[in-house]
């Protein structure tokens, strides 16, 4: 593990039957696990020949591409926090480098295997919805004081939050996003800074359909859910919606309403470990896995290039403060 996000070391990343985790660097100082070595730098860590896979969550996401490049160049596999990079050229360069080095570049995009979404994917693949015409996705996190005002630290709202909605459209609904546009606002930001509180994405799909994503930092504690999310898919033969609280999938056809209970059976991380152990490569391509990030980068960069909308909320907030 390289980075400063200690929660990535919990749960399945430490396996009771065997110590997959060898060492850490740049994580919380009070993080202690028996038998785990702590390195002073990524360079030092990469000299350890025991290490085959590095989970990377760089302290600044804008610098993560450099860290990943260093890891791949050392011929070690990468499991990268989202967004894995913050520029599309960096993404192209790293995919090429991973191929040249014969190692895996895997972004943390595990929804494809998790409940309730793997069941949605099964329903889509069984053609129970018919031709998919429209997709709606929501991803809402709570606002917290620690949320950075500088997008370079965690990637910002589109790249680390709204990207889930693009993944739902591509990885779960099996549709390819062709074009994308975005709006975002600072309105509701309790501080003066660059944190965007809400965004909307509009997408066209390769099959001619449409997709929309809303994402925000407006989820409330009373929901009891950290990531308040929903996926709705409208097809010519049926309509589907997810219930994240109960992990249910509801399917509505012309004649019946079906409700499926789901439970996560597999994880991307375990599949990655198996792929490395058996030297088989991931069952899905790296390009397919990160294509939602590619589209999110295009949406964000279009805004940065000058739509101007992203500043509307901030202007309103500053005007209100001046009036006060």
C-alpha positions, -999 to 999 in steps of 0.1 A, spaced: 0 0 0 13 34 -10 -6 65 -1 -24 82 28 -58 65 28 -56 40 56 -91 25 50 -78 7 19 -59 -16 43 -90 -29 60 -112 -59 53 -101 -83 26 -68 -66 19 -55 -84 50 -62 -121 46 -63 -143 77 -50 -173 59 -19 -156 46 -2 -122 47 -8 -107 13 1 -73 26 39 -69 29 44 -32 36 31 3 36 45 38 29 31 73 34 0 61 53 -11 71 87 17 70 113 -4 51 138 -13 23 113 2 -9 127 -1 -45 116 20 -73 128 46 -83 103 40 -54 80 71 -34 70 70 3 67 90 20 40 101 56 40 94 61 3 78 45 -28 113 41 -43 124 21 -13 93 -1 -14 97 -9 -50 132 -24 -43 115 -52 -22 114 -82 -45 86 -98 -25 61 -72 -37 41 -81 -68 12 -57 -64 10 -21 -51 -23 -6 -40 -18 31 -46 -38 61 -32 -14 90 -37 -16 119 -13 -23 141 -43 -44 125 -70 -28 149 -95 5 132 -88 -8 97 -89 2 91 -125 38 96 -117 36 71 -88 18 45 -110 44 50 -138 72 43 -112 54 12 -100 47 -2 -135 83 5 -145 94 -17 -116 73 -44 -132 48 -46 -104 10 -47 -108 -11 -17 -98 -45 -14 -80 -52 23 -82 -77 45 -63 -100 65 -85 -94 85 -105 -63 67 -114 -50 98 -133 -62 133 -139 -53 137 -176 -63 116 -205 -28 115 -220 -15 101 -187 -41 73 -190 -29 65 -225 7 65 -214 1 42 -184 -20 17 -204 8 15 -229 34 11 -203 15 -17 -185 13 -36 -217 50 -32 -224 59 -43 -189 35 -73 -189 18 -62 -157 -18 -52 -148 -31 -17 -143 -64 -20 -124 -85 9 -113 -107 4 -82 -139 0 -103 -155 -30 -85 -192 -22 -89 -194 -46 -118 -190 -75 -94 -209 -61 -64 -245 -63 -52 -269 -53 -66 -252 -44 -98 -240 -78 -110 -277 -88 -110 -286 -58 -131 -258 -68 -156 -273 -104 -157 -308 -90 -165 -293 -68 -193 -274 -96 -208 -305 -118 -208 -322 -91 -229 -351 -88 -204 -351 -50 -210 -349 -52 -248 -332 -23 -265 -318 1 -238 -330 36 -246 -323 57 -215 -303 54 -183 -304 75 -152 -279 72 -123 -275 90 -90 -245 91 -67 -247 112 -35 -221 114 -7 -224 135 24 -205 167 28 -177 165 54 -153 192 67 -124 172 54 -135 173 18 -107 191 0 -114 224 -17 -86 217 -41 -96 191 -67 -59 181 -72 -61 163 -38 -89 138 -45 -98 144 -82 -130 164 -75 -167 157 -78 -168 144 -114 -137 122 -113 -143 106 -79 -181 107 -75 -200 111 -108 -177 85 -125 -198 59 -108 -227 68 -129 -207 64 -161 -195 30 -148 -232 20 -143 -239 29 -179 -209 11 -194 -201 -17 -170 -236 -26 -158 -259 -16 -186 -233 -27 -213 -235 6 -232 -206 26 -246 -206 63 -239 -197 82 -271 -202 119 -261 -204 136 -227 -210 171 -214 -213 184 -178 -225 212 -156 -214 217 -120 -219 242 -93 -202 255 -60 -236 264 -46 -240 249 -11 -203 249 -4 -200 261 32 -165 273 25 -149 296 -1 -130 273 -24 -131 251 -55 -152 222 -40 -182 216 -63 -213 204 -45 -233 191 -74 -230 182 -111 -250 168 -139 -237 147 -168 -254 142 -202 -243 114 -224 -251 99 -258 -246 61 -262 -232 42 -291 -266 25 -297 -283 59 -300 -296 60 -265 -292 86 -238 -278 86 -202 -279 111 -174 -259 112 -141 -264 134 -111 -238 135 -84 -235 156 -53 -222 160 -17 -257 165 -3 -266 131 11 -279 135 47 -269 113 77 -304 103 84 -304 81 52 -280 58 71 -262 52 38 -227 67 29 -231 64 -8 -268 71 -16 -271 58 -52 -296 46 -77 -297 32 -112 -327 32 -135 -326 16 -170 -354 20 -195 -357 -4 -223 -382 -13 -250 -393 -45 -231 -388 -35 -195 -378 -10 -169 -353 -16 -140 -344 2 -108 -321 -6 -79 -327 -2 -42 -293 3 -27 -305 2 9 -320 -33 6 -297 -44 -23 -327 -52 -43 -333 -50 -81 -368 -43 -93 -377 -54 -128 -410 -42 -144 -421 -57 -177 -455 -54 -195 -470 -82 -175 -451 -85 -142 -430 -69 -114 -401 -90 -102 -379 -82 -72 -345 -98 -69 -325 -100 -36 -288 -98 -41 -256 -103 -21 -220 -96 -32 -203 -129 -40 -171 -117 -56 -148 -87 -56 -126 -71 -82 -97 -72 -57 -100 -109 -53 -102 -114 -90 -71 -93 -94 -52 -114 -69 -63 -146 -86 -52 -132 -120 -18 -124 -107 -14 -158 -89 -24 -178 -119 -7 -154 -144 -39 -152 -165 -45 -115 -167 -78 -98 -158 -109 -113 -174 -118 -77 -185 -94 -54 -203 -78 -25 -186 -91 -1 -213 -127 -13 -207 -123 -9 -170 -110 27 -172 -131 39 -201 -156 56 -177 -127 75 -162 -116 85 -197 -151 100 -203 -152 117 -169 -119 133 -177 -133 146 -210 -163 160 -192 -142 177 -165 -117 191 -190 -145 205 -211 -156 225 -181 -121 236 -172 -117 248 -208 -144 273 -204 -181 266 -200 -181 290 -170 -210 273 -154 -189 258 -127 -183 293 -112 -220 303 -110 -226 288 -75 -193 303 -62 -203 338 -75 -236 335 -57 -220 324 -25 -194 352 -26 -221 378 -33 -241 365 -3 -211 368 20 -203 403 8 -240 413 14 -238 397 49 
